[in-house]
Amino acid sequence: MVDDNLAYVAPWGFDLGKMRALVLFVYGGQDRVVPLSHGQWLERHVRSSELWVRPDDGHISVLSSGEAALEWLRT
């Protein structure tokens, strides 16, 4: 939890633009903890990423997308 909070105000220790692995960000449109704008920022900075927005999900209920995310990873 401390690392999560420090990530708001300190460098992460690596350049997001240099990531080569495929990355999937899944955000709930009703998330009141992490704003969608953060996911959009991450998608812009990680070249090999894809962003899914689940409009009816929140911060925790977005986990219901886990099966679809695993299928994305498998393919």
PDB file with SEQRES, HELIX, SHEET and CRYST1 records, atoms N, CA, C and O in Angstrom:
SEQRES   1 A   75  MET VAL ASP ASP ASN LEU ALA TYR VAL ALA PRO TRP GLY          
SEQRES   2 A   75  PHE ASP LEU GLY LYS MET ARG ALA LEU VAL LEU PHE VAL          
SEQRES   3 A   75  TYR GLY GLY GLN ASP ARG VAL VAL PRO LEU SER HIS GLY          
SEQRES   4 A   75  GLN TRP LEU GLU ARG HIS VAL ARG SER SER GLU LEU TRP          
SEQRES   5 A   75  VAL ARG PRO ASP ASP GLY HIS ILE SER VAL LEU SER SER          
SEQRES   6 A   75  GLY GLU ALA ALA LEU GLU TRP LEU ARG THR                      
HELIX    1 AA1 VAL A    2  LEU A    6  1                                   5    
HELIX    2 AA2 LEU A   16  LYS A   18  5                                   3    
HELIX    3 AA3 LEU A   36  HIS A   45  1                                  10    
HELIX    4 AA4 SER A   61  SER A   65  5                                   5    
HELIX    5 AA5 GLY A   66  ARG A   74  1                                   9    
SHEET    1 AA1 2 VAL A  23  GLY A  28  0                                        
SHEET    2 AA1 2 SER A  49  ARG A  54  1                                        
CRYST1    1.000    1.000    1.000  90.00  90.00  90.00 P 1           1          
ATOM      1  N   MET A   1       0.816  -1.181   0.000  1.00  0.00           N  
ATOM      2  CA  MET A   1       0.000   0.000   0.000  1.00  0.00           C  
ATOM      3  C   MET A   1       0.872   1.262   0.000  1.00  0.00           C  
ATOM      4  O   MET A   1       0.527   2.262  -0.630  1.00  0.00           O  
ATOM      5  N   VAL A   2       1.986   1.205   0.701  1.00  0.00           N  
ATOM      6  CA  VAL A   2       2.897   2.346   0.714  1.00  0.00           C  
ATOM      7  C   VAL A   2       3.423   2.598  -0.696  1.00  0.00           C  
ATOM      8  O   VAL A   2       3.466   3.743  -1.146  1.00  0.00           O  
ATOM      9  N   ASP A   3       3.826   1.529  -1.398  1.00  0.00           N  
ATOM     10  CA  ASP A   3       4.318   1.683  -2.774  1.00  0.00           C  
ATOM     11  C   ASP A   3       3.258   2.295  -3.674  1.00  0.00           C  
ATOM     12  O   ASP A   3       3.570   3.140  -4.512  1.00  0.00           O  
ATOM     13  N   ASP A   4       2.010   1.879  -3.510  1.00  0.00           N  
ATOM     14  CA  ASP A   4       0.917   2.449  -4.313  1.00  0.00           C  
ATOM     15  C   ASP A   4       0.818   3.954  -4.096  1.00  0.00           C  
ATOM     16  O   ASP A   4       0.669   4.715  -5.052  1.00  0.00           O  
ATOM     17  N   ASN A   5       0.898   4.375  -2.857  1.00  0.00           N  
ATOM     18  CA  ASN A   5       0.792   5.801  -2.560  1.00  0.00           C  
ATOM     19  C   ASN A   5       2.001   6.578  -3.061  1.00  0.00           C  
ATOM     20  O   ASN A   5       1.855   7.700  -3.546  1.00  0.00           O  
ATOM     21  N   LEU A   6       3.187   6.002  -2.952  1.00  0.00           N  
ATOM     22  CA  LEU A   6       4.384   6.668  -3.455  1.00  0.00           C  
ATOM     23  C   LEU A   6       4.369   6.805  -4.972  1.00  0.00           C  
ATOM     24  O   LEU A   6       4.968   7.732  -5.516  1.00  0.00           O  
ATOM     25  N   ALA A   7       3.700   5.904  -5.649  1.00  0.00           N  
ATOM     26  CA  ALA A   7       3.628   5.953  -7.114  1.00  0.00           C  
ATOM     27  C   ALA A   7       2.922   7.212  -7.607  1.00  0.00           C  
ATOM     28  O   ALA A   7       3.092   7.610  -8.759  1.00  0.00           O  
ATOM     29  N   TYR A   8       2.133   7.836  -6.739  1.00  0.00           N  
ATOM     30  CA  TYR A   8       1.469   9.086  -7.124  1.00  0.00           C  
ATOM     31  C   TYR A   8       2.444  10.254  -7.198  1.00  0.00           C  
ATOM     32  O   TYR A   8       2.199  11.219  -7.921  1.00  0.00           O  
ATOM     33  N   VAL A   9       3.540  10.177  -6.462  1.00  0.00           N  
ATOM     34  CA  VAL A   9       4.397  11.349  -6.312  1.00  0.00           C  
ATOM     35  C   VAL A   9       5.869  11.107  -6.642  1.00  0.00           C  
ATOM     36  O   VAL A   9       6.669  12.041  -6.576  1.00  0.00           O  
ATOM     37  N   ALA A  10       6.241   9.888  -6.993  1.00  0.00           N  
ATOM     38  CA  ALA A  10       7.650   9.588  -7.236  1.00  0.00           C  
ATOM     39  C   ALA A  10       7.807   8.794  -8.532  1.00  0.00           C  
ATOM     40  O   ALA A  10       6.868   8.124  -8.964  1.00  0.00           O  
ATOM     41  N   PRO A  11       8.972   8.862  -9.146  1.00  0.00           N  
ATOM     42  CA  PRO A  11       9.221   8.062 -10.351  1.00  0.00           C  
ATOM     43  C   PRO A  11       9.063   6.571 -10.062  1.00  0.00           C  
ATOM     44  O   PRO A  11       9.294   6.120  -8.940  1.00  0.00           O  
ATOM     45  N   TRP A  12       8.675   5.825 -11.067  1.00  0.00           N  
ATOM     46  CA  TRP A  12       8.427   4.393 -10.913  1.00  0.00           C  
ATOM     47  C   TRP A  12       9.695   3.554 -11.049  1.00  0.00           C  
ATOM     48  O   TRP A  12       9.693   2.372 -10.706  1.00  0.00           O  
ATOM     49  N   GLY A  13      10.769   4.150 -11.543  1.00  0.00           N  
ATOM     50  CA  GLY A  13      12.019   3.413 -11.670  1.00  0.00           C  
ATOM     51  C   GLY A  13      12.218   2.781 -13.041  1.00  0.00           C  
ATOM     52  O   GLY A  13      13.201   2.072 -13.256  1.00  0.00           O  
ATOM     53  N   PHE A  14      11.304   3.028 -13.965  1.00  0.00           N  
ATOM     54  CA  PHE A  14      11.471   2.542 -15.337  1.00  0.00           C  
ATOM     55  C   PHE A  14      10.667   3.448 -16.264  1.00  0.00           C  
ATOM     56  O   PHE A  14       9.759   4.157 -15.828  1.00  0.00           O  
ATOM     57  N   ASP A  15      11.014   3.414 -17.540  1.00  0.00           N  
ATOM     58  CA  ASP A  15      10.379   4.246 -18.559  1.00  0.00           C  
ATOM     59  C   ASP A  15       9.221   3.475 -19.189  1.00  0.00           C  
ATOM     60  O   ASP A  15       9.434   2.455 -19.844  1.00  0.00           O  
ATOM     61  N   LEU A  16       8.006   3.958 -18.992  1.00  0.00           N  
ATOM     62  CA  LEU A  16       6.835   3.280 -19.556  1.00  0.00           C  
ATOM     63  C   LEU A  16       6.928   3.142 -21.073  1.00  0.00           C  
ATOM     64  O   LEU A  16       6.466   2.149 -21.635  1.00  0.00           O  
ATOM     65  N   GLY A  17       7.515   4.118 -21.728  1.00  0.00           N  
ATOM     66  CA  GLY A  17       7.629   4.089 -23.176  1.00  0.00           C  
ATOM     67  C   GLY A  17       8.535   2.997 -23.709  1.00  0.00           C  
ATOM     68  O   GLY A  17       8.483   2.677 -24.896  1.00  0.00           O  
ATOM     69  N   LYS A  18       9.366   2.419 -22.851  1.00  0.00           N  
ATOM     70  CA  LYS A  18      10.281   1.364 -23.276  1.00  0.00           C  
ATOM     71  C   LYS A  18       9.728  -0.035 -23.043  1.00  0.00           C  
ATOM     72  O   LYS A  18      10.380  -1.025 -23.373  1.00  0.00           O  
ATOM     73  N   MET A  19       8.540  -0.120 -22.480  1.00  0.00           N  
ATOM     74  CA  MET A  19       7.941  -1.446 -22.254  1.00  0.00           C  
ATOM     75  C   MET A  19       7.628  -2.096 -23.590  1.00  0.00           C  
ATOM     76  O   MET A  19       7.103  -1.451 -24.497  1.00  0.00           O  
ATOM     77  N   ARG A  20       7.951  -3.369 -23.706  1.00  0.00           N  
ATOM     78  CA  ARG A  20       7.712  -4.097 -24.950  1.00  0.00           C  
ATOM     79  C   ARG A  20       6.620  -5.151 -24.802  1.00  0.00           C  
ATOM     80  O   ARG A  20       6.007  -5.553 -25.791  1.00  0.00           O  
ATOM     81  N   ALA A  21       6.381  -5.589 -23.601  1.00  0.00           N  
ATOM     82  CA  ALA A  21       5.357  -6.611 -23.374  1.00  0.00           C  
ATOM     83  C   ALA A  21       3.965  -6.020 -23.611  1.00  0.00           C  
ATOM     84  O   ALA A  21       3.725  -4.840 -23.355  1.00  0.00           O  
ATOM     85  N   LEU A  22       3.064  -6.855 -24.101  1.00  0.00           N  
ATOM     86  CA  LEU A  22       1.683  -6.416 -24.253  1.00  0.00           C  
ATOM     87  C   LEU A  22       1.071  -6.199 -22.876  1.00  0.00           C  
ATOM     88  O   LEU A  22       1.285  -6.993 -21.960  1.00  0.00           O  
ATOM     89  N   VAL A  23       0.309  -5.123 -22.738  1.00  0.00           N  
ATOM     90  CA  VAL A  23      -0.285  -4.761 -21.456  1.00  0.00           C  
ATOM     91  C   VAL A  23      -1.762  -4.457 -21.680  1.00  0.00           C  
ATOM     92  O   VAL A  23      -2.127  -3.752 -22.621  1.00  0.00           O  
ATOM     93  N   LEU A  24      -2.597  -4.992 -20.814  1.00  0.00           N  
ATOM     94  CA  LEU A  24      -4.025  -4.715 -20.854  1.00  0.00           C  
ATOM     95  C   LEU A  24      -4.405  -3.972 -19.590  1.00  0.00           C  
ATOM     96  O   LEU A  24      -4.182  -4.466 -18.485  1.00  0.00           O  
ATOM     97  N   PHE A  25      -4.980  -2.783 -19.744  1.00  0.00           N  
ATOM     98  CA  PHE A  25      -5.524  -2.026 -18.627  1.00  0.00           C  
ATOM     99  C   PHE A  25      -7.035  -2.163 -18.680  1.00  0.00           C  
ATOM    100  O   PHE A  25      -7.640  -1.935 -19.727  1.00  0.00           O  
ATOM    101  N   VAL A  26      -7.649  -2.532 -17.569  1.00  0.00           N  
ATOM    102  CA  VAL A  26      -9.100  -2.681 -17.500  1.00  0.00           C  
ATOM    103  C   VAL A  26      -9.600  -1.739 -16.407  1.00  0.00           C  
ATOM    104  O   VAL A  26      -9.196  -1.844 -15.249  1.00  0.00           O  
ATOM    105  N   TYR A  27     -10.475  -0.829 -16.787  1.00  0.00           N  
ATOM    106  CA  TYR A  27     -10.983   0.181 -15.856  1.00  0.00           C  
ATOM    107  C   TYR A  27     -12.490   0.137 -15.792  1.00  0.00           C  
ATOM    108  O   TYR A  27     -13.166  -0.099 -16.793  1.00  0.00           O  
ATOM    109  N   GLY A  28     -13.004   0.365 -14.607  1.00  0.00           N  
ATOM    110  CA  GLY A  28     -14.440   0.504 -14.414  1.00  0.00           C  
ATOM    111  C   GLY A  28     -14.831   1.959 -14.576  1.00  0.00           C  
ATOM    112  O   GLY A  28     -14.241   2.842 -13.954  1.00  0.00           O  
ATOM    113  N   GLY A  29     -15.815   2.203 -15.404  1.00  0.00           N  
ATOM    114  CA  GLY A  29     -16.276   3.573 -15.640  1.00  0.00           C  
ATOM    115  C   GLY A  29     -16.833   4.248 -14.398  1.00  0.00           C  
ATOM    116  O   GLY A  29     -16.894   5.476 -14.334  1.00  0.00           O  
ATOM    117  N   GLN A  30     -17.236   3.465 -13.419  1.00  0.00           N  
ATOM    118  CA  GLN A  30     -17.783   4.008 -12.170  1.00  0.00           C  
ATOM    119  C   GLN A  30     -16.751   4.005 -11.032  1.00  0.00           C  
ATOM    120  O   GLN A  30     -17.106   4.201  -9.870  1.00  0.00           O  
ATOM    121  N   ASP A  31     -15.497   3.787 -11.365  1.00  0.00           N  
ATOM    122  CA  ASP A  31     -14.429   3.730 -10.358  1.00  0.00           C  
ATOM    123  C   ASP A  31     -14.299   5.088  -9.675  1.00  0.00           C  
ATOM    124  O   ASP A  31     -14.098   6.105 -10.340  1.00  0.00           O  
ATOM    125  N   ARG A  32     -14.412   5.103  -8.361  1.00  0.00           N  
ATOM    126  CA  ARG A  32     -14.264   6.344  -7.593  1.00  0.00           C  
ATOM    127  C   ARG A  32     -12.917   6.408  -6.867  1.00  0.00           C  
ATOM    128  O   ARG A  32     -12.660   7.339  -6.103  1.00  0.00           O  
ATOM    129  N   VAL A  33     -12.065   5.416  -7.112  1.00  0.00           N  
ATOM    130  CA  VAL A  33     -10.751   5.372  -6.468  1.00  0.00           C  
ATOM    131  C   VAL A  33      -9.668   5.850  -7.435  1.00  0.00           C  
ATOM    132  O   VAL A  33      -8.844   6.696  -7.088  1.00  0.00           O  
ATOM    133  N   VAL A  34      -9.677   5.298  -8.654  1.00  0.00           N  
ATOM    134  CA  VAL A  34      -8.681   5.652  -9.675  1.00  0.00           C  
ATOM    135  C   VAL A  34      -9.433   6.201 -10.878  1.00  0.00           C  
ATOM    136  O   VAL A  34     -10.228   5.480 -11.481  1.00  0.00           O  
ATOM    137  N   PRO A  35      -9.204   7.454 -11.240  1.00  0.00           N  
ATOM    138  CA  PRO A  35      -9.949   8.043 -12.351  1.00  0.00           C  
ATOM    139  C   PRO A  35      -9.580   7.415 -13.699  1.00  0.00           C  
ATOM    140  O   PRO A  35      -8.447   6.982 -13.908  1.00  0.00           O  
ATOM    141  N   LEU A  36     -10.540   7.375 -14.589  1.00  0.00           N  
ATOM    142  CA  LEU A  36     -10.321   6.849 -15.936  1.00  0.00           C  
ATOM    143  C   LEU A  36      -9.185   7.596 -16.634  1.00  0.00           C  
ATOM    144  O   LEU A  36      -8.451   7.003 -17.426  1.00  0.00           O  
ATOM    145  N   SER A  37      -9.037   8.860 -16.354  1.00  0.00           N  
ATOM    146  CA  SER A  37      -7.975   9.639 -16.997  1.00  0.00           C  
ATOM    147  C   SER A  37      -6.599   9.026 -16.727  1.00  0.00           C  
ATOM    148  O   SER A  37      -5.693   9.161 -17.549  1.00  0.00           O  
ATOM    149  N   HIS A  38      -6.437   8.359 -15.592  1.00  0.00           N  
ATOM    150  CA  HIS A  38      -5.153   7.699 -15.313  1.00  0.00           C  
ATOM    151  C   HIS A  38      -4.939   6.517 -16.258  1.00  0.00           C  
ATOM    152  O   HIS A  38      -3.838   6.329 -16.777  1.00  0.00           O  
ATOM    153  N   GLY A  39      -5.972   5.731 -16.481  1.00  0.00           N  
ATOM    154  CA  GLY A  39      -5.870   4.626 -17.421  1.00  0.00           C  
ATOM    155  C   GLY A  39      -5.595   5.114 -18.832  1.00  0.00           C  
ATOM    156  O   GLY A  39      -4.822   4.501 -19.568  1.00  0.00           O  
ATOM    157  N   GLN A  40      -6.224   6.210 -19.204  1.00  0.00           N  
ATOM    158  CA  GLN A  40      -5.991   6.786 -20.530  1.00  0.00           C  
ATOM    159  C   GLN A  40      -4.555   7.293 -20.656  1.00  0.00           C  
ATOM    160  O   GLN A  40      -3.927   7.155 -21.705  1.00  0.00           O  
ATOM    161  N   TRP A  41      -4.043   7.883 -19.570  1.00  0.00           N  
ATOM    162  CA  TRP A  41      -2.657   8.343 -19.559  1.00  0.00           C  
ATOM    163  C   TRP A  41      -1.707   7.157 -19.722  1.00  0.00           C  
ATOM    164  O   TRP A  41      -0.758   7.215 -20.505  1.00  0.00           O  
ATOM    165  N   LEU A  42      -1.970   6.077 -18.974  1.00  0.00           N  
ATOM    166  CA  LEU A  42      -1.134   4.881 -19.081  1.00  0.00           C  
ATOM    167  C   LEU A  42      -1.163   4.322 -20.499  1.00  0.00           C  
ATOM    168  O   LEU A  42      -0.123   3.947 -21.040  1.00  0.00           O  
ATOM    169  N   GLU A  43      -2.344   4.264 -21.100  1.00  0.00           N  
ATOM    170  CA  GLU A  43      -2.448   3.729 -22.462  1.00  0.00           C  
ATOM    171  C   GLU A  43      -1.622   4.566 -23.441  1.00  0.00           C  
ATOM    172  O   GLU A  43      -0.987   4.019 -24.343  1.00  0.00           O  
ATOM    173  N   ARG A  44      -1.628   5.869 -23.268  1.00  0.00           N  
ATOM    174  CA  ARG A  44      -0.842   6.738 -24.160  1.00  0.00           C  
ATOM    175  C   ARG A  44       0.660   6.540 -23.969  1.00  0.00           C  
ATOM    176  O   ARG A  44       1.421   6.685 -24.926  1.00  0.00           O  
ATOM    177  N   HIS A  45       1.095   6.215 -22.771  1.00  0.00           N  
ATOM    178  CA  HIS A  45       2.524   6.122 -22.477  1.00  0.00           C  
ATOM    179  C   HIS A  45       3.103   4.718 -22.623  1.00  0.00           C  
ATOM    180  O   HIS A  45       4.319   4.567 -22.738  1.00  0.00           O  
ATOM    181  N   VAL A  46       2.272   3.706 -22.622  1.00  0.00           N  
ATOM    182  CA  VAL A  46       2.734   2.329 -22.842  1.00  0.00           C  
ATOM    183  C   VAL A  46       2.312   1.956 -24.260  1.00  0.00           C  
ATOM    184  O   VAL A  46       1.145   1.655 -24.510  1.00  0.00           O  
ATOM    185  N   ARG A  47       3.251   1.976 -25.166  1.00  0.00           N  
ATOM    186  CA  ARG A  47       2.944   1.802 -26.596  1.00  0.00           C  
ATOM    187  C   ARG A  47       2.268   0.472 -26.910  1.00  0.00           C  
ATOM    188  O   ARG A  47       1.465   0.382 -27.838  1.00  0.00           O  
ATOM    189  N   SER A  48       2.589  -0.544 -26.147  1.00  0.00           N  
ATOM    190  CA  SER A  48       2.073  -1.884 -26.442  1.00  0.00           C  
ATOM    191  C   SER A  48       0.856  -2.224 -25.576  1.00  0.00           C  
ATOM    192  O   SER A  48       0.654  -3.375 -25.190  1.00  0.00           O  
ATOM    193  N   SER A  49       0.056  -1.205 -25.281  1.00  0.00           N  
ATOM    194  CA  SER A  49      -1.069  -1.447 -24.371  1.00  0.00           C  
ATOM    195  C   SER A  49      -2.420  -1.294 -25.060  1.00  0.00           C  
ATOM    196  O   SER A  49      -2.547  -0.727 -26.145  1.00  0.00           O  
ATOM    197  N   GLU A  50      -3.401  -1.822 -24.379  1.00  0.00           N  
ATOM    198  CA  GLU A  50      -4.796  -1.708 -24.794  1.00  0.00           C  
ATOM    199  C   GLU A  50      -5.599  -1.357 -23.542  1.00  0.00           C  
ATOM    200  O   GLU A  50      -5.308  -1.859 -22.457  1.00  0.00           O  
ATOM    201  N   LEU A  51      -6.592  -0.509 -23.687  1.00  0.00           N  
ATOM    202  CA  LEU A  51      -7.423  -0.087 -22.569  1.00  0.00           C  
ATOM    203  C   LEU A  51      -8.854  -0.540 -22.802  1.00  0.00           C  
ATOM    204  O   LEU A  51      -9.459  -0.230 -23.828  1.00  0.00           O  
ATOM    205  N   TRP A  52      -9.379  -1.269 -21.847  1.00  0.00           N  
ATOM    206  CA  TRP A  52     -10.797  -1.636 -21.850  1.00  0.00           C  
ATOM    207  C   TRP A  52     -11.481  -0.823 -20.768  1.00  0.00           C  
ATOM    208  O   TRP A  52     -11.015  -0.774 -19.629  1.00  0.00           O  
ATOM    209  N   VAL A  53     -12.567  -0.196 -21.117  1.00  0.00           N  
ATOM    210  CA  VAL A  53     -13.370   0.526 -20.132  1.00  0.00           C  
ATOM    211  C   VAL A  53     -14.691  -0.210 -19.984  1.00  0.00           C  
ATOM    212  O   VAL A  53     -15.429  -0.387 -20.954  1.00  0.00           O  
ATOM    213  N   ARG A  54     -14.979  -0.632 -18.777  1.00  0.00           N  
ATOM    214  CA  ARG A  54     -16.240  -1.305 -18.450  1.00  0.00           C  
ATOM    215  C   ARG A  54     -17.127  -0.263 -17.781  1.00  0.00           C  
ATOM    216  O   ARG A  54     -16.995  -0.023 -16.581  1.00  0.00           O  
ATOM    217  N   PRO A  55     -18.040   0.368 -18.548  1.00  0.00           N  
ATOM    218  CA  PRO A  55     -18.764   1.543 -18.058  1.00  0.00           C  
ATOM    219  C   PRO A  55     -19.584   1.321 -16.792  1.00  0.00           C  
ATOM    220  O   PRO A  55     -19.763   2.259 -16.015  1.00  0.00           O  
ATOM    221  N   ASP A  56     -20.080   0.127 -16.564  1.00  0.00           N  
ATOM    222  CA  ASP A  56     -20.944  -0.115 -15.403  1.00  0.00           C  
ATOM    223  C   ASP A  56     -20.193  -0.639 -14.187  1.00  0.00           C  
ATOM    224  O   ASP A  56     -20.798  -0.839 -13.134  1.00  0.00           O  
ATOM    225  N   ASP A  57     -18.888  -0.865 -14.307  1.00  0.00           N  
ATOM    226  CA  ASP A  57     -18.109  -1.420 -13.205  1.00  0.00           C  
ATOM    227  C   ASP A  57     -17.420  -0.327 -12.407  1.00  0.00           C  
ATOM    228  O   ASP A  57     -17.154   0.769 -12.902  1.00  0.00           O  
ATOM    229  N   GLY A  58     -17.140  -0.661 -11.157  1.00  0.00           N  
ATOM    230  CA  GLY A  58     -16.380   0.221 -10.284  1.00  0.00           C  
ATOM    231  C   GLY A  58     -14.991  -0.327 -10.055  1.00  0.00           C  
ATOM    232  O   GLY A  58     -14.493  -1.137 -10.837  1.00  0.00           O  
ATOM    233  N   HIS A  59     -14.369   0.116  -8.981  1.00  0.00           N  
ATOM    234  CA  HIS A  59     -12.981  -0.247  -8.685  1.00  0.00           C  
ATOM    235  C   HIS A  59     -12.820  -1.747  -8.432  1.00  0.00           C  
ATOM    236  O   HIS A  59     -11.820  -2.336  -8.844  1.00  0.00           O  
ATOM    237  N   ILE A  60     -13.777  -2.363  -7.771  1.00  0.00           N  
ATOM    238  CA  ILE A  60     -13.691  -3.789  -7.454  1.00  0.00           C  
ATOM    239  C   ILE A  60     -14.490  -4.638  -8.440  1.00  0.00           C  
ATOM    240  O   ILE A  60     -14.038  -5.710  -8.843  1.00  0.00           O  
ATOM    241  N   SER A  61     -15.664  -4.170  -8.826  1.00  0.00           N  
ATOM    242  CA  SER A  61     -16.509  -4.991  -9.704  1.00  0.00           C  
ATOM    243  C   SER A  61     -15.895  -5.196 -11.079  1.00  0.00           C  
ATOM    244  O   SER A  61     -16.320  -6.086 -11.815  1.00  0.00           O  
ATOM    245  N   VAL A  62     -14.898  -4.383 -11.443  1.00  0.00           N  
ATOM    246  CA  VAL A  62     -14.212  -4.580 -12.719  1.00  0.00           C  
ATOM    247  C   VAL A  62     -13.514  -5.943 -12.748  1.00  0.00           C  
ATOM    248  O   VAL A  62     -13.187  -6.455 -13.818  1.00  0.00           O  
ATOM    249  N   LEU A  63     -13.291  -6.520 -11.580  1.00  0.00           N  
ATOM    250  CA  LEU A  63     -12.664  -7.845 -11.521  1.00  0.00           C  
ATOM    251  C   LEU A  63     -13.522  -8.909 -12.200  1.00  0.00           C  
ATOM    252  O   LEU A  63     -13.026  -9.989 -12.522  1.00  0.00           O  
ATOM    253  N   SER A  64     -14.797  -8.618 -12.418  1.00  0.00           N  
ATOM    254  CA  SER A  64     -15.642  -9.568 -13.145  1.00  0.00           C  
ATOM    255  C   SER A  64     -15.205  -9.711 -14.598  1.00  0.00           C  
ATOM    256  O   SER A  64     -15.688 -10.598 -15.302  1.00  0.00           O  
ATOM    257  N   SER A  65     -14.312  -8.865 -15.050  1.00  0.00           N  
ATOM    258  CA  SER A  65     -13.763  -8.940 -16.410  1.00  0.00           C  
ATOM    259  C   SER A  65     -12.543  -9.853 -16.465  1.00  0.00           C  
ATOM    260  O   SER A  65     -11.902  -9.978 -17.509  1.00  0.00           O  
ATOM    261  N   GLY A  66     -12.228 -10.482 -15.353  1.00  0.00           N  
ATOM    262  CA  GLY A  66     -11.032 -11.310 -15.286  1.00  0.00           C  
ATOM    263  C   GLY A  66     -10.988 -12.416 -16.314  1.00  0.00           C  
ATOM    264  O   GLY A  66      -9.947 -12.656 -16.924  1.00  0.00           O  
ATOM    265  N   GLU A  67     -12.107 -13.094 -16.515  1.00  0.00           N  
ATOM    266  CA  GLU A  67     -12.122 -14.192 -17.488  1.00  0.00           C  
ATOM    267  C   GLU A  67     -11.839 -13.681 -18.900  1.00  0.00           C  
ATOM    268  O   GLU A  67     -11.072 -14.296 -19.641  1.00  0.00           O  
ATOM    269  N   ALA A  68     -12.453 -12.563 -19.271  1.00  0.00           N  
ATOM    270  CA  ALA A  68     -12.214 -11.988 -20.600  1.00  0.00           C  
ATOM    271  C   ALA A  68     -10.762 -11.516 -20.735  1.00  0.00           C  
ATOM    272  O   ALA A  68     -10.162 -11.643 -21.803  1.00  0.00           O  
ATOM    273  N   ALA A  69     -10.206 -10.973 -19.653  1.00  0.00           N  
ATOM    274  CA  ALA A  69      -8.817 -10.518 -19.684  1.00  0.00           C  
ATOM    275  C   ALA A  69      -7.865 -11.705 -19.846  1.00  0.00           C  
ATOM    276  O   ALA A  69      -6.868 -11.608 -20.561  1.00  0.00           O  
ATOM    277  N   LEU A  70      -8.168 -12.810 -19.190  1.00  0.00           N  
ATOM    278  CA  LEU A  70      -7.344 -14.005 -19.363  1.00  0.00           C  
ATOM    279  C   LEU A  70      -7.439 -14.550 -20.788  1.00  0.00           C  
ATOM    280  O   LEU A  70      -6.454 -15.052 -21.329  1.00  0.00           O  
ATOM    281  N   GLU A  71      -8.603 -14.453 -21.383  1.00  0.00           N  
ATOM    282  CA  GLU A  71      -8.764 -14.876 -22.787  1.00  0.00           C  
ATOM    283  C   GLU A  71      -7.932 -13.966 -23.695  1.00  0.00           C  
ATOM    284  O   GLU A  71      -7.293 -14.447 -24.631  1.00  0.00           O  
ATOM    285  N   TRP A  72      -7.934 -12.658 -23.427  1.00  0.00           N  
ATOM    286  CA  TRP A  72      -7.104 -11.701 -24.171  1.00  0.00           C  
ATOM    287  C   TRP A  72      -5.643 -12.107 -24.071  1.00  0.00           C  
ATOM    288  O   TRP A  72      -4.915 -12.101 -25.064  1.00  0.00           O  
ATOM    289  N   LEU A  73      -5.222 -12.459 -22.862  1.00  0.00           N  
ATOM    290  CA  LEU A  73      -3.839 -12.860 -22.634  1.00  0.00           C  
ATOM    291  C   LEU A  73      -3.517 -14.155 -23.391  1.00  0.00           C  
ATOM    292  O   LEU A  73      -2.438 -14.293 -23.967  1.00  0.00           O  
ATOM    293  N   ARG A  74      -4.452 -15.086 -23.383  1.00  0.00           N  
ATOM    294  CA  ARG A  74      -4.232 -16.370 -24.058  1.00  0.00           C  
ATOM    295  C   ARG A  74      -4.053 -16.179 -25.564  1.00  0.00           C  
ATOM    296  O   ARG A  74      -3.219 -16.848 -26.174  1.00  0.00           O  
ATOM    297  N   THR A  75      -4.816 -15.285 -26.161  1.00  0.00           N  
ATOM    298  CA  THR A  75      -4.735 -15.073 -27.608  1.00  0.00           C  
ATOM    299  C   THR A  75      -3.579 -14.156 -27.932  1.00  0.00           C  
ATOM    300  O   THR A  75      -3.341 -13.853 -29.102  1.00  0.00           O  
TER     301      THR A  75                                                      
END                                                                             
